Amino acid sequence: MVRENYSFKKYQKELAKKKKREEKIKSKLDKKNIEAKERLALSDGKCAASAEAPRLIGMPSAPPSAADSEQAAHEDITVV
């Protein structure tokens, strides 16, 4: 009588799970890419993705200018 090779079955099952997980991730990425292309097409050539780009909390949207840094330096000094 032939014995079952459980380790092989387990390995095959793990491979199937991994493949399914990768396909799911790929389909989600494809879906996001399609939606982004549609938004771009609907915006009449304007980049809608840049308007919806997330910003870091606490970070300025533009780099500070030299005038801003001079003003900040003067604000730190108090005359008593």
MARVEX-758913 format. One line per field, with one value per atom (N, C-alpha, C, CB): residue number from 1; residue in one letter; atom name; x negated, z negated, y negated. Coordinates in nm, 4 decimals. Glycine has a CB too. Layout:
N
k: c(NUM | ...)
r: c(A | ...)
a: c(CA | ...)
x: c(X | ...)
z: c(Z | ...)
y: c(Y | ...)
//
This chain:
80
k: c(1 | 1 | 1 | 1 | 2 | 2 | 2 | 2 | 3 | 3 | 3 | 3 | 4 | 4 | 4 | 4 | 5 | 5 | 5 | 5 | 6 | 6 | 6 | 6 | 7 | 7 | 7 | 7 | 8 | 8 | 8 | 8 | 9 | 9 | 9 | 9 | 10 | 10 | 10 | 10 | 11 | 11 | 11 | 11 | 12 | 12 | 12 | 12 | 13 | 13 | 13 | 13 | 14 | 14 | 14 | 14 | 15 | 15 | 15 | 15 | 16 | 16 | 16 | 16 | 17 | 17 | 17 | 17 | 18 | 18 | 18 | 18 | 19 | 19 | 19 | 19 | 20 | 20 | 20 | 20 | 21 | 21 | 21 | 21 | 22 | 22 | 22 | 22 | 23 | 23 | 23 | 23 | 24 | 24 | 24 | 24 | 25 | 25 | 25 | 25 | 26 | 26 | 26 | 26 | 27 | 27 | 27 | 27 | 28 | 28 | 28 | 28 | 29 | 29 | 29 | 29 | 30 | 30 | 30 | 30 | 31 | 31 | 31 | 31 | 32 | 32 | 32 | 32 | 33 | 33 | 33 | 33 | 34 | 34 | 34 | 34 | 35 | 35 | 35 | 35 | 36 | 36 | 36 | 36 | 37 | 37 | 37 | 37 | 38 | 38 | 38 | 38 | 39 | 39 | 39 | 39 | 40 | 40 | 40 | 40 | 41 | 41 | 41 | 41 | 42 | 42 | 42 | 42 | 43 | 43 | 43 | 43 | 44 | 44 | 44 | 44 | 45 | 45 | 45 | 45 | 46 | 46 | 46 | 46 | 47 | 47 | 47 | 47 | 48 | 48 | 48 | 48 | 49 | 49 | 49 | 49 | 50 | 50 | 50 | 50 | 51 | 51 | 51 | 51 | 52 | 52 | 52 | 52 | 53 | 53 | 53 | 53 | 54 | 54 | 54 | 54 | 55 | 55 | 55 | 55 | 56 | 56 | 56 | 56 | 57 | 57 | 57 | 57 | 58 | 58 | 58 | 58 | 59 | 59 | 59 | 59 | 60 | 60 | 60 | 60 | 61 | 61 | 61 | 61 | 62 | 62 | 62 | 62 | 63 | 63 | 63 | 63 | 64 | 64 | 64 | 64 | 65 | 65 | 65 | 65 | 66 | 66 | 66 | 66 | 67 | 67 | 67 | 67 | 68 | 68 | 68 | 68 | 69 | 69 | 69 | 69 | 70 | 70 | 70 | 70 | 71 | 71 | 71 | 71 | 72 | 72 | 72 | 72 | 73 | 73 | 73 | 73 | 74 | 74 | 74 | 74 | 75 | 75 | 75 | 75 | 76 | 76 | 76 | 76 | 77 | 77 | 77 | 77 | 78 | 78 | 78 | 78 | 79 | 79 | 79 | 79 | 80 | 80 | 80 | 80)
r: c(M | M | M | M | V | V | V | V | R | R | R | R | E | E | E | E | N | N | N | N | Y | Y | Y | Y | S | S | S | S | F | F | F | F | K | K | K | K | K | K | K | K | Y | Y | Y | Y | Q | Q | Q | Q | K | K | K | K | E | E | E | E | L | L | L | L | A | A | A | A | K | K | K | K | K | K | K | K | K | K | K | K | K | K | K | K | R | R | R | R | E | E | E | E | E | E | E | E | K | K | K | K | I | I | I | I | K | K | K | K | S | S | S | S | K | K | K | K | L | L | L | L | D | D | D | D | K | K | K | K | K | K | K | K | N | N | N | N | I | I | I | I | E | E | E | E | A | A | A | A | K | K | K | K | E | E | E | E | R | R | R | R | L | L | L | L | A | A | A | A | L | L | L | L | S | S | S | S | D | D | D | D | G | G | G | G | K | K | K | K | C | C | C | C | A | A | A | A | A | A | A | A | S | S | S | S | A | A | A | A | E | E | E | E | A | A | A | A | P | P | P | P | R | R | R | R | L | L | L | L | I | I | I | I | G | G | G | G | M | M | M | M | P | P | P | P | S | S | S | S | A | A | A | A | P | P | P | P | P | P | P | P | S | S | S | S | A | A | A | A | A | A | A | A | D | D | D | D | S | S | S | S | E | E | E | E | Q | Q | Q | Q | A | A | A | A | A | A | A | A | H | H | H | H | E | E | E | E | D | D | D | D | I | I | I | I | T | T | T | T | V | V | V | V | V | V | V | V)
a: c(N | CA | C | CB | N | CA | C | CB | N | CA | C | CB | N | CA | C | CB | N | CA | C | CB | N | CA | C | CB | N | CA | C | CB | N | CA | C | CB | N | CA | C | CB | N | CA | C | CB | N | CA | C | CB | N | CA | C | CB | N | CA | C | CB | N | CA | C | CB | N | CA | C | CB | N | CA | C | CB | N | CA | C | CB | N | CA | C | CB | N | CA | C | CB | N | CA | C | CB | N | CA | C | CB | N | CA | C | CB | N | CA | C | CB | N | CA | C | CB | N | CA | C | CB | N | CA | C | CB | N | CA | C | CB | N | CA | C | CB | N | CA | C | CB | N | CA | C | CB | N | CA | C | CB | N | CA | C | CB | N | CA | C | CB | N | CA | C | CB | N | CA | C | CB | N | CA | C | CB | N | CA | C | CB | N | CA | C | CB | N | CA | C | CB | N | CA | C | CB | N | CA | C | CB | N | CA | C | CB | N | CA | C | CB | N | CA | C | CB | N | CA | C | CB | N | CA | C | CB | N | CA | C | CB | N | CA | C | CB | N | CA | C | CB | N | CA | C | CB | N | CA | C | CB | N | CA | C | CB | N | CA | C | CB | N | CA | C | CB | N | CA | C | CB | N | CA | C | CB | N | CA | C | CB | N | CA | C | CB | N | CA | C | CB | N | CA | C | CB | N | CA | C | CB | N | CA | C | CB | N | CA | C | CB | N | CA | C | CB | N | CA | C | CB | N | CA | C | CB | N | CA | C | CB | N | CA | C | CB | N | CA | C | CB | N | CA | C | CB | N | CA | C | CB | N | CA | C | CB | N | CA | C | CB | N | CA | C | CB | N | CA | C | CB | N | CA | C | CB | N | CA | C | CB | N | CA | C | CB | N | CA | C | CB | N | CA | C | CB)
x: c(-0.0840 | 0.0000 | -0.0897 | 0.0962 | -0.0500 | -0.1287 | -0.0880 | -0.1098 | -0.1900 | -0.1629 | -0.1497 | -0.2753 | -0.0699 | -0.0532 | -0.1773 | 0.0756 | -0.2168 | -0.3289 | -0.2709 | -0.4214 | -0.2471 | -0.1808 | -0.2656 | -0.1458 | -0.3951 | -0.4797 | -0.4714 | -0.6262 | -0.4605 | -0.4468 | -0.3121 | -0.4598 | -0.2058 | -0.0737 | -0.0729 | 0.0338 | -0.1396 | -0.1468 | -0.2229 | -0.2135 | -0.3321 | -0.4125 | -0.3302 | -0.5393 | -0.2566 | -0.1728 | -0.0641 | -0.1086 | -0.0075 | 0.0961 | 0.0387 | 0.1588 | -0.0815 | -0.1469 | -0.1789 | -0.2748 | -0.2243 | -0.2516 | -0.1243 | -0.3135 | -0.0133 | 0.1133 | 0.1589 | 0.2212 | 0.1418 | 0.1787 | 0.0932 | 0.1642 | -0.0368 | -0.1283 | -0.0928 | -0.2736 | -0.0628 | -0.0267 | 0.1026 | -0.0116 | 0.1999 | 0.3277 | 0.3089 | 0.4284 | 0.2255 | 0.1984 | 0.1308 | 0.1107 | 0.0339 | -0.0362 | 0.0577 | -0.1544 | 0.1468 | 0.2438 | 0.3392 | 0.3236 | 0.3770 | 0.4673 | 0.4010 | 0.5111 | 0.2749 | 0.2011 | 0.1849 | 0.0633 | 0.1529 | 0.1354 | 0.2657 | 0.0869 | 0.3781 | 0.5058 | 0.5422 | 0.6169 | 0.5086 | 0.5357 | 0.4521 | 0.5070 | 0.3247 | 0.2388 | 0.2878 | 0.0944 | 0.3290 | 0.3818 | 0.5063 | 0.4140 | 0.5916 | 0.7150 | 0.6822 | 0.8040 | 0.5844 | 0.5448 | 0.4875 | 0.4428 | 0.4069 | 0.3470 | 0.4538 | 0.2460 | 0.5522 | 0.6610 | 0.7392 | 0.7550 | 0.7694 | 0.8441 | 0.7640 | 0.8790 | 0.6348 | 0.5510 | 0.5499 | 0.4071 | 0.5423 | 0.5446 | 0.6782 | 0.5172 | 0.7880 | 0.9197 | 0.9320 | 1.0293 | 0.8808 | 0.8847 | 0.8034 | 0.8325 | 0.6901 | 0.6052 | 0.6771 | 0.4705 | 0.7443 | 0.8152 | 0.9341 | 0.8628 | 1.0002 | 1.1157 | 1.0769 | 1.1955 | 0.9542 | 0.9124 | 0.8653 | 0.8020 | 0.8915 | 0.8570 | 0.7085 | 0.9386 | 0.6261 | 0.4827 | 0.4158 | 0.4556 | 0.4932 | 0.4348 | 0.4097 | 0.5277 | 0.3039 | 0.2667 | 0.3482 | 0.1155 | 0.4496 | 0.5333 | 0.4607 | 0.6641 | 0.3664 | 0.2960 | 0.2116 | 0.2083 | 0.1541 | 0.0703 | 0.1544 | -0.0101 | 0.2785 | 0.3654 | 0.4100 | 0.4868 | 0.4176 | 0.4622 | 0.3459 | 0.5515 | 0.2242 | 0.1076 | 0.1077 | -0.0233 | 0.0839 | 0.0825 | -0.0385 | 0.0835 | -0.0190 | -0.1280 | -0.1687 | -0.0867 | -0.2929 | -0.3419 | -0.2925 | -0.4963 | -0.2516 | -0.2012 | -0.3177 | -0.1268 | -0.2987 | -0.4001 | -0.5065 | -0.4638 | -0.5002 | -0.5990 | -0.5386 | -0.6447 | -0.6120 | -0.5603 | -0.5481 | -0.6517 | -0.4549 | -0.4337 | -0.5445 | -0.2992 | -0.6105 | -0.7191 | -0.8406 | -0.6761 | -0.9600 | -1.0787 | -1.0836 | -1.2075 | -1.1361 | -1.1406 | -1.2383 | -1.1802 | -1.2024 | -1.2896 | -1.3896 | -1.2067 | -1.4854 | -1.5868 | -1.5226 | -1.6953 | -1.4212 | -1.3534 | -1.2841 | -1.2512 | -1.2248 | -1.1586 | -1.2585 | -1.0861 | -1.3763 | -1.4751 | -1.5299 | -1.5890 | -1.5452 | -1.5920 | -1.4880 | -1.6232 | -1.3621 | -1.2544 | -1.2462 | -1.1206 | -1.2621 | -1.2595 | -1.3748 | -1.2625 | -1.4924 | -1.6086 | -1.5846 | -1.7332 | -1.5177 | -1.4905 | -1.3814 | -1.4501 | -1.2904 | -1.1838 | -1.2378 | -1.0756 | -1.3440 | -1.4006 | -1.4715 | -1.4975 | -1.5154 | -1.5902 | -1.4923 | -1.6967 | -1.4988 | -1.4142 | -1.5035 | -1.3194 | -1.4655 | -1.5430 | -1.4797 | -1.5484 | -1.5609 | -1.5083 | -1.5570 | -1.5484)
z: c(0.0000 | 0.0000 | 0.0000 | -0.1219 | 0.0770 | 0.0939 | -0.0126 | 0.2367 | -0.0744 | -0.1749 | -0.1064 | -0.2825 | -0.1680 | -0.1186 | -0.1545 | -0.1778 | -0.0632 | -0.0887 | -0.1320 | 0.0389 | -0.2635 | -0.3150 | -0.2996 | -0.4604 | -0.3105 | -0.2975 | -0.1554 | -0.3331 | -0.0549 | 0.0825 | 0.1006 | 0.1822 | 0.0441 | 0.0542 | -0.0139 | -0.0080 | -0.1305 | -0.2024 | -0.1207 | -0.3390 | -0.0596 | 0.0234 | 0.1419 | 0.0730 | 0.2059 | 0.3194 | 0.2756 | 0.3849 | 0.1571 | 0.1051 | 0.0757 | -0.0220 | 0.0177 | -0.0103 | 0.1185 | -0.0910 | 0.2209 | 0.3507 | 0.4109 | 0.4484 | 0.3986 | 0.4529 | 0.3799 | 0.4424 | 0.2468 | 0.1700 | 0.2104 | 0.0199 | 0.2266 | 0.2637 | 0.4015 | 0.2622 | 0.4951 | 0.6303 | 0.6287 | 0.7226 | 0.5521 | 0.5433 | 0.4823 | 0.4604 | 0.3775 | 0.3120 | 0.4092 | 0.1873 | 0.4865 | 0.5830 | 0.6933 | 0.6444 | 0.7391 | 0.8420 | 0.7885 | 0.8905 | 0.6621 | 0.6013 | 0.5921 | 0.4621 | 0.5502 | 0.5407 | 0.6790 | 0.4752 | 0.7787 | 0.9158 | 0.9691 | 1.0080 | 0.9428 | 0.9929 | 0.9262 | 0.9697 | 0.7969 | 0.7287 | 0.7891 | 0.5777 | 0.8173 | 0.8780 | 1.0172 | 0.8849 | 1.0939 | 1.2275 | 1.2193 | 1.3005 | 1.1216 | 1.1051 | 1.0708 | 0.9951 | 0.9819 | 0.9459 | 1.0659 | 0.8321 | 1.1466 | 1.2644 | 1.3656 | 1.3294 | 1.3844 | 1.4784 | 1.4297 | 1.4949 | 1.2986 | 1.2437 | 1.2578 | 1.0953 | 1.2366 | 1.2495 | 1.3941 | 1.2017 | 1.4891 | 1.6299 | 1.6667 | 1.7190 | 1.6115 | 1.6395 | 1.5833 | 1.5815 | 1.4606 | 1.4013 | 1.4841 | 1.2572 | 1.5336 | 1.6150 | 1.7447 | 1.6453 | 1.8046 | 1.9295 | 1.9068 | 1.9916 | 1.7937 | 1.7642 | 1.7281 | 1.6520 | 1.6882 | 1.6445 | 1.7604 | 1.5415 | 1.8825 | 2.0024 | 2.0095 | 2.0073 | 1.9810 | 1.9931 | 1.8690 | 2.1037 | 1.7726 | 1.6466 | 1.5593 | 1.5743 | 1.4874 | 1.4052 | 1.2760 | 1.3746 | 1.2682 | 1.1490 | 1.0361 | 1.1801 | 1.0686 | 0.9653 | 0.8790 | 1.0282 | 0.9372 | 0.8579 | 0.7612 | 0.9493 | 0.7978 | 0.7094 | 0.5910 | 0.7857 | 0.6103 | 0.5050 | 0.4312 | 0.5628 | 0.4608 | 0.3979 | 0.2487 | 0.4638 | 0.1673 | 0.0230 | -0.0181 | -0.0526 | -0.1161 | -0.1675 | -0.3032 | -0.1773 | -0.3360 | -0.4662 | -0.5697 | -0.4674 | -0.6837 | -0.7893 | -0.8501 | -0.8975 | -0.8656 | -0.9261 | -0.8301 | -1.0369 | -0.7055 | -0.6069 | -0.5212 | -0.5189 | -0.4955 | -0.4094 | -0.2657 | -0.4155 | -0.1941 | -0.0560 | 0.0358 | -0.0066 | -0.0019 | 0.0789 | -0.0122 | 0.1490 | 0.0428 | -0.0405 | -0.0858 | 0.0365 | -0.2050 | -0.2547 | -0.1731 | -0.4030 | -0.1583 | -0.0838 | -0.1795 | -0.0102 | -0.1262 | -0.2084 | -0.2969 | -0.1197 | -0.2473 | -0.3260 | -0.4470 | -0.2390 | -0.4293 | -0.5395 | -0.6480 | -0.4886 | -0.6080 | -0.7068 | -0.7828 | -0.6394 | -0.7171 | -0.7846 | -0.8842 | -0.6824 | -0.8445 | -0.9331 | -1.0541 | -0.8587 | -1.0346 | -1.1433 | -1.2384 | -1.0896 | -1.1842 | -1.2681 | -1.3552 | -1.1825 | -1.3035 | -1.3785 | -1.4831 | -1.2835 | -1.4592 | -1.5538 | -1.6792 | -1.4886 | -1.6664 | -1.7795 | -1.8766 | -1.7301 | -1.8289 | -1.9132 | -1.9788 | -1.8300 | -2.1105 | -2.1820 | -2.2542 | -2.2824 | -2.2469 | -2.3109 | -2.4449 | -2.2221 | -2.5507 | -2.6850 | -2.7369 | -2.7804)
y: c(0.1166 | 0.0000 | -0.1246 | 0.0011 | -0.2267 | -0.3484 | -0.4503 | -0.4072 | -0.5136 | -0.6171 | -0.7526 | -0.6211 | -0.8387 | -0.9752 | -1.0574 | -1.0406 | -1.1424 | -1.2319 | -1.3672 | -1.2465 | -1.3798 | -1.4989 | -1.6252 | -1.4788 | -1.6112 | -1.7301 | -1.7872 | -1.6961 | -1.7012 | -1.7487 | -1.8201 | -1.6307 | -1.7615 | -1.8242 | -1.9609 | -1.7335 | -1.9668 | -2.0929 | -2.1968 | -2.0730 | -2.1569 | -2.2459 | -2.2971 | -2.1735 | -2.2089 | -2.2490 | -2.3475 | -2.1252 | -2.3231 | -2.4110 | -2.5501 | -2.3507 | -2.5552 | -2.6828 | -2.7582 | -2.6602 | -2.6860 | -2.7497 | -2.8088 | -2.6480 | -2.7353 | -2.7836 | -2.9103 | -2.6744 | -2.9129 | -3.0310 | -3.1515 | -3.0035 | -3.1266 | -3.2340 | -3.2897 | -3.1836 | -3.2007 | -3.2427 | -3.3242 | -3.1203 | -3.2788 | -3.3491 | -3.4878 | -3.2676 | -3.4981 | -3.6254 | -3.7220 | -3.6045 | -3.6721 | -3.7572 | -3.8052 | -3.6818 | -3.7173 | -3.7563 | -3.8634 | -3.6332 | -3.8496 | -3.9466 | -4.0839 | -3.8992 | -4.0868 | -4.2123 | -4.2741 | -4.1898 | -4.1923 | -4.2411 | -4.3000 | -4.1273 | -4.2329 | -4.2834 | -4.4157 | -4.1802 | -4.4301 | -4.5571 | -4.6697 | -4.5446 | -4.6414 | -4.7430 | -4.7803 | -4.6935 | -4.6798 | -4.7071 | -4.7947 | -4.5759 | -4.7653 | -4.8419 | -4.9872 | -4.7790 | -5.0090 | -5.1450 | -5.2182 | -5.1431 | -5.1497 | -5.2122 | -5.2523 | -5.1174 | -5.1679 | -5.1973 | -5.3183 | -5.0749 | -5.3214 | -5.4350 | -5.5648 | -5.4098 | -5.5577 | -5.6772 | -5.7261 | -5.6480 | -5.6345 | -5.6729 | -5.7360 | -5.5515 | -5.6821 | -5.7385 | -5.8795 | -5.6491 | -5.8997 | -6.0334 | -6.1312 | -6.0303 | -6.0851 | -6.1710 | -6.2076 | -6.1018 | -6.1114 | -6.1369 | -6.2308 | -6.0048 | -6.2191 | -6.3036 | -6.4462 | -6.2434 | -6.4661 | -6.5993 | -6.6863 | -6.5878 | -6.6453 | -6.7218 | -6.7562 | -6.8491 | -6.6601 | -6.6802 | -6.7335 | -6.7712 | -6.7789 | -6.8252 | -6.7039 | -6.9284 | -6.7055 | -6.5920 | -6.5928 | -6.5940 | -6.5080 | -6.5002 | -6.4295 | -6.4285 | -6.3453 | -6.2697 | -6.3616 | -6.1616 | -6.4665 | -6.5565 | -6.6388 | -6.6493 | -6.6693 | -6.7453 | -6.6606 | -6.7972 | -6.5308 | -6.4410 | -6.3763 | -6.3344 | -6.4163 | -6.3549 | -6.3858 | -6.4047 | -6.2858 | -6.3092 | -6.3917 | -6.1765 | -6.4754 | -6.5576 | -6.5034 | -6.7076 | -6.5216 | -6.4813 | -6.5810 | -6.4717 | -6.5299 | -6.6157 | -6.6931 | -6.5331 | -6.8218 | -6.9059 | -6.9530 | -6.8341 | -6.9120 | -6.9533 | -7.0641 | -6.8329 | -7.1704 | -7.2769 | -7.2272 | -7.4015 | -7.2880 | -7.2464 | -7.2966 | -7.2962 | -7.4053 | -7.4599 | -7.4814 | -7.5943 | -7.4737 | -7.4975 | -7.6426 | -7.4615 | -7.6679 | -7.8052 | -7.8900 | -7.8069 | -8.0164 | -8.1072 | -8.1712 | -8.2161 | -8.2455 | -8.3122 | -8.4180 | -8.3760 | -8.4878 | -8.5909 | -8.5289 | -8.6671 | -8.4124 | -8.3435 | -8.3054 | -8.2189 | -8.2579 | -8.2168 | -8.3370 | -8.1407 | -8.4529 | -8.5742 | -8.6224 | -8.6850 | -8.6173 | -8.6597 | -8.5683 | -8.6614 | -8.4391 | -8.3432 | -8.3649 | -8.2026 | -8.4015 | -8.4287 | -8.5504 | -8.4490 | -8.6531 | -8.7749 | -8.7525 | -8.8872 | -8.6611 | -8.6344 | -8.5656 | -8.5489 | -8.4880 | -8.4155 | -8.5097 | -8.3087 | -8.6256 | -8.7197 | -8.8160 | -8.7978 | -8.8210 | -8.9165 | -9.0161 | -8.8440 | -9.1408 | -9.2481 | -9.2772 | -9.3773 | -9.2746 | -9.2981 | -9.4302 | -9.1859)
//
